[in-house]
Amino acid sequence: MILKGKAEEVAQEIIDLFEQGTLPEPLANIYIRIGEERHAAKWSLLNQLLVAKRHYRDARTFNQWREAGRSVRKGERAFAIWAPITKRFRDPEAAKAENDDGTNAADADNDGRITVCVGYRTIPVFGYEQTEGAAIPAFHREERFLEELPLLEVARAWGLDVTLYQGLPGAPLGGYQPGKAIRLGVKNWSTWTHELLHAADHRCIVQHQPGQRLDKEVVAELGGATLLRCLGYDHEADLGGCFRYIKSYAEAEKIPVIQACTTYLGRIAAAVELVLKTAAELRDEVAA
């Protein structure tokens, strides 16, 4: 077990490296791939991003989930995706044009009619995690990565549901639903510990403010890197990515990066030590 004070010492070492500027390049994101069996895989990139931003593995309409052997849980709220409104028109020019075999060039089966998008409408859908019922095997092919996550037992002991969703460029890498769940869209351990530290910080802070705030993001990002270095996973701590992430929030608040880190040093240490303390207690329970 990491002794009290060790987490703050490791966090300070990282801050010193930030100040020196001796950092590796940020690690590339390794996206979770649920598989093309997802119903949403047939949708536009925009609609797939709408699913990924909510950290769902897949999404379908109410009736489509019923056809798949699953039902929407009572009280769940739908979200909207965009569907095109199309109309078919007769195109005189297309009707005249012919392929080499004599068939119509525009559409061999519709006598020169073409399909045109004239607008969009919304369709209510539900995410996989909002449903229950028959399992969909394709969604569990990446579960081996999940089971290998360090300190997964801590999240589960805190009653958090840890699941994976289809990762996409431009979508969140992960997410923490306060007191309920952690969702991951990438295989990077730094993202995992970031979300786990959100959960630990949430347990430490009684008046926890909602939303992405500088204090919460600094605690989660620097705390996650600190936790991984405490465990000996220096490469996975991704200090280059950690610095870049904190810098983006600090610059938005017009605060120097080092100041942003040192301001929350005690809170970072408390969250990291809570994770390690919980892990040690769980190991002692198993050994007893």
C-alpha positions in Angstrom: 0.0 0.0 0.0 1.2 3.6 -0.7 1.9 5.3 2.6 0.1 8.6 3.3 2.0 11.4 1.7 3.4 9.3 -1.1 0.7 10.3 -3.6 1.4 14.0 -3.0 5.1 13.4 -3.5 4.5 11.6 -6.8 2.1 14.3 -8.0 4.7 17.0 -7.1 7.3 15.1 -9.2 5.0 15.2 -12.2 4.4 18.9 -11.7 8.2 19.4 -11.6 8.5 17.6 -14.9 5.8 19.8 -16.3 7.8 22.9 -15.2 11.0 21.5 -16.7 9.3 20.7 -20.0 10.9 17.2 -20.2 7.8 15.3 -21.4 7.2 12.5 -23.9 4.8 12.9 -26.8 1.2 12.2 -25.9 0.2 8.6 -26.5 -2.1 7.9 -29.4 -5.7 6.9 -28.6 -6.6 3.2 -29.2 -10.3 3.2 -29.9 -12.6 0.5 -28.6 -14.1 -1.4 -31.6 -17.4 -3.0 -30.7 -17.9 -4.3 -34.3 -19.9 -3.6 -37.4 -22.8 -5.7 -35.9 -23.9 -2.5 -34.2 -27.1 -1.2 -35.6 -25.7 2.3 -35.4 -22.8 1.3 -37.7 -25.2 1.9 -40.6 -25.9 5.5 -39.6 -24.2 8.7 -40.6 -21.0 9.7 -38.7 -23.0 12.6 -37.1 -25.6 10.1 -35.7 -22.8 7.7 -34.5 -21.2 10.6 -32.7 -24.5 11.4 -31.0 -24.5 7.8 -29.7 -20.8 7.9 -28.7 -21.2 11.2 -26.8 -23.7 9.5 -24.5 -21.3 6.6 -24.1 -23.7 4.0 -25.4 -22.5 0.9 -27.2 -25.3 1.0 -29.7 -28.7 2.6 -30.2 -32.1 1.6 -31.7 -35.7 2.6 -31.6 -38.0 1.2 -29.0 -39.4 -1.4 -31.4 -36.0 -2.3 -32.9 -34.8 -3.2 -29.4 -37.9 -5.4 -28.9 -37.1 -7.2 -32.1 -33.5 -7.8 -30.8 -34.9 -9.4 -27.7 -34.4 -6.4 -25.4 -36.7 -3.9 -23.7 -36.2 -0.3 -22.7 -36.0 0.0 -18.9 -38.9 1.9 -17.2 -38.1 5.6 -16.8 -35.4 5.8 -19.5 -35.5 8.8 -21.8 -34.9 8.7 -25.5 -32.5 10.9 -27.4 -32.9 12.1 -31.0 -30.9 11.2 -34.1 -31.3 12.8 -37.6 -33.0 10.9 -40.5 -33.3 12.3 -44.0 -36.7 13.1 -45.6 -36.5 11.9 -49.2 -38.8 12.4 -52.3 -38.6 10.8 -55.7 -38.8 12.9 -58.8 -38.8 12.2 -62.5 -35.7 13.5 -64.1 -36.2 13.9 -67.9 -32.5 14.0 -68.6 -31.8 10.9 -66.6 -34.7 9.1 -68.3 -33.1 9.8 -71.7 -29.6 8.6 -70.7 -28.9 4.9 -71.2 -26.1 2.6 -70.1 -24.3 0.5 -72.7 -26.7 -2.4 -72.0 -29.7 -0.2 -72.7 -30.8 0.2 -69.1 -31.5 3.6 -67.6 -28.4 5.4 -66.3 -30.0 7.0 -63.3 -31.9 4.0 -62.0 -32.6 0.9 -64.1 -35.8 0.1 -62.1 -37.6 3.4 -61.7 -38.1 4.8 -65.2 -35.8 7.8 -64.7 -36.8 8.8 -61.2 -34.2 10.1 -58.8 -34.3 10.2 -55.0 -33.6 13.7 -53.5 -33.1 14.6 -49.8 -35.5 17.5 -49.1 -34.9 17.9 -45.3 -34.4 16.1 -42.1 -36.5 14.8 -39.2 -35.6 13.5 -35.7 -36.2 9.9 -34.6 -36.2 9.0 -30.9 -33.8 6.2 -30.0 -32.5 4.5 -26.9 -28.9 3.4 -26.0 -28.0 -0.2 -25.3 -27.2 0.6 -21.7 -30.8 1.9 -21.3 -32.2 -1.6 -22.1 -32.2 -5.0 -20.6 -32.8 -8.5 -22.0 -31.0 -10.8 -24.3 -27.2 -10.4 -24.6 -25.7 -9.3 -27.8 -22.4 -11.3 -28.1 -20.7 -8.8 -30.5 -20.7 -6.1 -27.8 -18.5 -8.2 -25.5 -15.5 -8.9 -27.7 -13.5 -6.1 -26.1 -14.4 -7.2 -22.5 -11.0 -8.8 -22.0 -9.4 -5.4 -22.0 -11.9 -4.3 -19.4 -11.2 -7.2 -17.1 -7.4 -6.4 -17.3 -7.8 -2.8 -16.1 -5.8 -2.1 -12.9 -8.0 -1.4 -9.8 -11.2 -2.4 -11.6 -12.3 -4.0 -8.3 -12.2 -0.5 -6.7 -14.8 0.9 -9.1 -17.0 -2.2 -8.7 -16.7 -2.0 -4.9 -18.0 1.6 -5.1 -21.1 0.3 -7.0 -20.0 1.7 -10.4 -20.9 -0.1 -13.6 -17.8 -0.1 -15.9 -18.5 -0.7 -19.6 -17.1 0.0 -23.0 -18.6 1.8 -26.0 -17.6 2.3 -29.7 -14.8 4.9 -29.7 -14.8 7.5 -32.5 -12.5 10.5 -33.2 -14.3 13.6 -32.0 -16.3 11.8 -29.4 -15.4 11.7 -25.7 -12.7 9.2 -24.8 -14.6 8.2 -21.6 -17.1 9.4 -19.1 -18.1 9.2 -15.5 -21.8 9.2 -14.4 -21.7 10.3 -10.8 -22.2 7.4 -8.4 -23.4 5.1 -11.2 -21.0 4.3 -14.0 -17.7 4.7 -15.9 -17.8 4.3 -19.7 -14.6 3.9 -21.8 -14.3 4.5 -25.6 -10.5 3.9 -25.7 -8.1 1.3 -24.4 -5.7 3.9 -22.8 -5.2 3.3 -19.1 -4.8 7.0 -18.6 -8.4 7.5 -19.6 -9.5 4.8 -17.3 -7.7 6.3 -14.3 -8.9 9.7 -15.2 -12.5 8.5 -14.8 -11.7 6.5 -11.7 -10.2 9.6 -10.1 -13.4 11.5 -11.0 -15.2 8.9 -9.0 -12.7 9.1 -6.1 -12.9 12.9 -6.0 -16.7 12.7 -6.0 -16.5 10.5 -2.9 -14.1 12.9 -1.2 -15.9 16.2 -2.0 -19.3 16.6 -0.4 -20.4 19.6 -2.4 -19.4 18.3 -5.9 -20.3 20.8 -8.7 -21.7 19.3 -11.9 -20.1 19.7 -15.4 -16.5 19.9 -16.7 -14.7 22.4 -14.4 -11.1 23.2 -14.1 -10.8 21.8 -10.6 -12.4 18.5 -11.4 -10.5 18.0 -14.6 -7.1 18.8 -13.1 -7.8 16.4 -10.2 -8.9 13.6 -12.5 -6.1 14.1 -15.1 -3.1 14.7 -12.8 -4.6 12.3 -10.2 -4.9 9.5 -12.8 -1.3 10.0 -13.9 -0.2 10.1 -10.3 -2.0 6.8 -9.6 -0.4 5.0 -12.5 3.1 6.2 -11.5 2.4 5.0 -7.9 1.6 1.6 -9.4 4.8 1.6 -11.5 3.0 2.2 -14.9 5.1 5.3 -16.0 4.5 4.8 -19.7 0.7 4.4 -19.4 0.6 7.5 -17.2 1.0 9.5 -20.5 2.5 12.6 -19.0 2.7 14.3 -22.4 -1.1 13.9 -22.8 -1.7 14.8 -19.2 0.1 18.2 -19.6 -1.7 19.0 -22.8 -5.1 18.2 -21.3 -4.6 20.3 -18.2 -3.1 23.1 -20.3 -6.3 23.3 -22.4 -8.4 23.9 -19.3 -5.9 26.2 -17.6 -5.6 28.4 -20.7 -9.4 28.6 -21.0 -9.4 30.0 -17.4 -6.3 32.2 -18.1 -4.4 30.4 -15.3 -0.8 29.1 -15.6 -0.6 25.3 -15.9 1.7 24.9 -12.8 -0.6 27.1 -10.7 -3.6 25.0 -11.8 -1.8 21.8 -10.7 -0.4 23.1 -7.4 -3.7 24.7 -6.3 -5.4 21.2 -6.2 -2.4 19.2 -5.0 -3.9 18.2 -1.7 -7.2 17.3 -3.3 -5.4 15.2 -5.9 -3.4 13.3 -3.2 -6.6 12.6 -1.2 -8.4 11.1 -4.2 -5.4 8.9 -5.2 -4.9 7.7 -1.6 -8.6 6.8 -1.4 -8.3 4.6 -4.4 -5.2 2.9 -3.0 -6.7 2.6 0.5 -9.8 0.9 -1.0 -7.7 -1.5 -3.1 -5.7 -2.5 0.0 -8.8 -3.1 2.0 -10.3 -5.3 -0.7 -7.1 -7.3 -0.9 -7.1 -7.8 2.9 -10.7 -9.0 2.7 -9.8 -11.6 0.1 -6.8 -12.7 2.1 -8.8 -13.0 5.4 
